[in-house]
Amino acid sequence: MEQLYHQTTQLIQETTDLFHKLDNDHSELIENAIQSKINAINTNCERLDVFVFKTPINQRPMAKMRVDQLKYDNKHIQASLINIQNKRRRREQELADREQLLSRRFGNDHTAINVDFLAQEQASLQSSHNNVNEMLHTGSNILQTLRGNRETLKGAHRRLIDLANTLGLSNATISLIERRVAQDKYVLFGGMLVTLTVIVLVIVFLV
């Protein structure tokens, strides 16, 4: 494991040296060489992960930390390479755009194309303006409809409240009538009982 670890450390140092060369010579060959070494470092780190699990338990945390440091350094190198490649591509694109701009000939045809393009853009803007106005008009109609529905719901709500009040009064009246009927039944049955009692007493004492 130690030999592989030192080999990987040496690869990282060699990759760093290649970056210094790349600062002076922006060559794709150097970029490819750096990428090859990054791939080799990745392969070595995968092998080192296997060796970490084979080390004694008491030495395993330190070994894992050393391998993780190699992985971190390699990721940093990969990010730096990607950044350099992106800068190179942007620089090449800027140069190509500059050459194209300098080699372009401006004439009547080009002016006509610009006029047609401006006319199309104006028509597109006018169409967008009309569409926005139509959307605003539709939204205004929807708001008026919602206001009308709100007034209708308010009227229905008031009618429901009035109906509820009316039903509340009717229920109170019905309850009073039911109590009065029950009281009348008690009076009737009581009167009948008293009458029968008097008749029985008269028959018993007078006959």
C-alpha positions in Angstrom: 0.0 0.0 0.0 2.8 2.4 0.9 4.4 2.0 -2.5 1.1 2.6 -4.3 0.5 5.6 -2.1 3.9 7.2 -3.0 3.3 6.5 -6.7 0.0 8.3 -6.5 1.6 11.2 -4.7 4.3 11.4 -7.4 1.6 11.4 -10.1 -0.1 14.4 -8.4 3.3 16.2 -8.3 3.9 15.5 -12.0 0.4 16.8 -12.8 1.1 20.0 -10.9 4.3 20.4 -13.0 2.2 20.0 -16.2 -0.1 22.8 -15.1 2.9 25.1 -14.9 3.8 24.2 -18.5 0.2 24.8 -19.5 0.4 28.3 -18.2 3.1 29.0 -20.8 1.8 26.8 -23.6 -1.9 26.4 -24.0 -1.7 23.1 -25.8 -4.3 20.4 -26.0 -1.5 17.8 -25.8 -0.6 19.0 -22.3 -4.3 19.0 -21.4 -4.6 15.4 -22.6 -1.5 14.4 -20.6 -3.0 16.0 -17.5 -6.2 14.1 -18.0 -4.4 10.8 -18.4 -2.6 11.3 -15.1 -5.9 12.3 -13.4 -7.4 9.0 -14.7 -4.3 7.1 -13.3 -4.7 8.8 -10.0 -8.4 7.8 -9.9 -7.4 4.1 -10.6 -4.8 4.2 -7.8 -7.2 5.6 -5.3 -9.7 2.8 -6.1 -6.9 0.3 -5.4 -5.9 2.1 -2.2 -9.5 1.9 -1.0 -9.3 -1.9 -1.2 -6.0 -1.8 0.7 -7.5 0.4 3.4 -10.0 -2.3 4.4 -7.1 -4.8 4.6 -5.1 -2.7 7.1 -5.3 -3.4 10.8 -8.3 -1.7 12.5 -6.1 0.6 14.6 -4.3 1.9 11.5 -7.3 2.1 9.2 -8.5 5.6 10.2 -5.1 7.1 9.3 -4.9 5.2 6.1 -8.4 6.2 5.0 -7.6 9.9 5.8 -4.5 9.7 3.6 -6.4 8.2 0.7 -9.2 10.7 1.1 -6.6 13.5 0.9 -5.4 12.1 -2.4 -8.9 12.0 -3.7 -9.5 15.6 -2.7 -6.3 16.7 -4.4 -7.3 14.9 -7.6 -10.7 16.4 -7.6 -9.2 19.8 -7.2 -6.8 19.1 -10.2 -9.8 17.9 -12.3 -11.7 21.1 -11.5 -8.7 23.2 -12.4 -8.3 21.4 -15.8 -12.0 21.8 -16.6 -11.7 25.5 -15.8 -8.7 25.9 -18.1 -10.4 24.0 -20.9 -13.5 26.2 -20.7 -11.3 29.4 -20.8 -9.5 28.1 -23.8 -12.8 27.2 -25.6 -14.2 30.7 -24.8 -11.0 32.3 -26.1 -11.1 30.3 -29.3 -14.8 31.2 -29.8 -14.1 34.9 -29.3 -11.3 34.8 -31.8 -13.5 33.0 -34.3 -16.3 35.5 -33.8 -13.8 38.3 -34.2 -12.5 36.9 -37.5 -16.0 36.4 -38.8 -17.0 39.9 -37.9 -13.9 41.4 -39.6 -14.5 39.3 -42.7 -18.1 40.2 -43.0 -19.0 42.6 -45.9 -21.8 45.0 -45.3 -23.8 46.0 -48.4 -27.3 46.7 -49.6 -28.3 43.1 -49.1 -27.2 43.2 -45.5 -29.1 46.5 -44.9 -32.2 45.0 -46.5 -31.9 42.0 -44.2 -31.7 44.2 -41.2 -34.7 46.2 -42.3 -36.7 43.0 -42.8 -35.6 41.8 -39.4 -36.6 45.0 -37.7 -40.0 44.9 -39.4 -40.6 41.4 -38.3 -39.6 42.3 -34.8 -42.0 45.3 -34.8 -44.8 43.1 -36.0 -44.0 40.6 -33.3 -44.0 43.3 -30.6 -47.3 44.7 -31.9 -48.9 41.2 -31.8 -47.6 40.7 -28.3 -49.1 44.1 -27.3 -52.5 43.1 -28.8 -52.4 39.8 -26.9 -51.6 41.6 -23.6 -54.5 44.0 -24.2 -56.8 41.1 -24.9 -55.7 39.3 -21.7 -56.3 42.5 -19.7 -59.8 42.9 -21.2 -60.6 39.2 -20.4 -59.3 39.7 -16.9 -61.5 42.8 -16.4 -64.6 40.8 -17.6 -63.7 38.0 -15.2 -63.4 40.5 -12.3 -66.8 42.0 -13.1 -68.4 38.6 -13.2 -66.8 37.7 -9.9 -68.2 41.0 -8.4 -71.7 40.1 -9.7 -71.4 36.6 -8.2 -70.3 38.1 -4.9 -73.4 40.3 -4.8 -75.6 37.4 -5.6 -74.0 35.3 -2.8 -74.4 38.2 -0.4 -78.2 38.4 -1.2 -78.5 34.6 -0.9 -76.7 34.8 2.5 -79.1 37.5 3.7 -82.1 35.4 2.7 -80.7 32.4 4.4 -80.3 34.4 7.6 -83.8 35.7 7.4 -85.1 32.2 6.8 -83.1 30.9 9.7 -84.6 33.6 12.0 -88.1 32.7 10.7 -87.5 29.1 11.4 -86.2 29.8 14.8 -89.4 31.7 15.7 -91.6 28.9 14.3 -89.7 26.3 16.3 -90.2 28.3 19.5 -93.9 28.6 18.8 -94.3 24.9 18.0 -92.5 24.0 21.2 -94.9 26.2 23.2 -97.9 24.6 21.5 -96.6 21.1 22.3 -96.1 22.0 25.9 -99.6 23.5 26.1 -101.1 20.3 24.6 -99.2 18.2 27.2 -100.5 20.4 30.0 -104.1 20.1 28.7 -103.8 16.3 28.6 -102.7 16.3 32.3 -105.6 18.6 33.2 -108.1 16.4 31.3 -106.9 13.2 32.9 -106.8 14.8 36.3 -110.4 16.1 35.9 -111.6 12.7 34.8 -109.9 11.0 37.8 -111.4 13.5 40.3 -114.9 13.0 38.7 -114.6 9.2 39.0 -113.4 9.5 42.6 -116.5 11.7 43.5 -118.9 9.3 41.8 -117.4 6.3 43.6 -117.6 8.1 47.0 -121.2 9.1 46.4 -122.1 5.6 45.5 -120.3 4.1 48.5 -121.7 6.5 51.1 -125.2 7.1 49.7 -126.3 3.7 48.5 
